[in-house]
Amino acid sequence: MQIVFLNTFEKPVEDGTIVTGKLSICERDGIWAVLWSEGDAEAVSWFEGTSWEEMLIGFRHGVAVKMGEGYTPVVDGMLEEKRGGAGSFLSMLQCYGELHAKQELFEALREWRRKKAVSEKRSAYLVATNRMLWMISAFVPYTTEELLQIPGWGEQKHAAYGQELLEITVQHGRETDFPLKWVTEKLEPVAYTQWMYKQKEARYKNDMIRQQQKKRILSFVFEGGSMEQLQSELELPRREIMDRIEQLETEGYDFEPLIARELADMPDTERELIWETFRQAGDRYLKPVLQQVYGEDSLKEKQMDVLYERLRLVRLHYRKSAKQQAM
């Protein structure tokens, strides 16, 4: 294989010596490979295949893992790291929150969030994310002014939940104070660097999973698969699968065969009514189309998720047709 990229990594160990690793990207006959080796050990393959996009994701994920373990590349900048600025301070607050969260307070906040999500019939993360609860439990705000300094906790969220949350935090002690500028000095640089690369590792791993799911979606559609088979294969909610299909359609992939299979039992009159409603009301929002096509009384008797999926499939075909006519 021809080496098209090569970099050396170094990692200091406790006895004062330096462990060296080598990372290379190779290519032969359109096949890409990402290889990692340490010392005299045999090289480990992080990726091998024909996709340049998948190769880059595998490469970046592996680099993030190794840099999180303490390796430093001789030639830096492979992950396009941005330094300085307000974004860095935000990430420092997030890092400190995760590393110094007070477990007892965090558990109390999580239980409050669970009950609130159940009472409002919504996902827990919409009430507050884990990252937000980690920061609140680490910094322990006692007042409205302090709570509003927690990244992501804005006026709207405070109006809905602020008073309840502060009634919990005031029951717990704290060793630090507000404002939070002291975090930049107190946060250990090594711990912060490792945390940053762990975030990148998780992001690139998610990119790898999404890329694999993309291939499986396209393969199933090409082979004549159905939405039900896709749901079983990917173990994802059908709504999320539709989100992926709509995104892939904007990238130029053709889902007309899938649409035809899924809507084969739809009466022509229903399809024409949906089509005409899109023309009159637009295709951005589906709720008014749903109400106009099926009527309020019928909606109570049918599964809403099924109807929304049918509308989204018709909308894909409608948009493609409109685009072709515009050309």
Order of alpha helices (4+ residues) and beta strands (2+ residues): beta-beta-beta-beta-alpha-beta-alpha-alpha-alpha-alpha-alpha-alpha-alpha-alpha-alpha-alpha-alpha-alpha-alpha-alpha
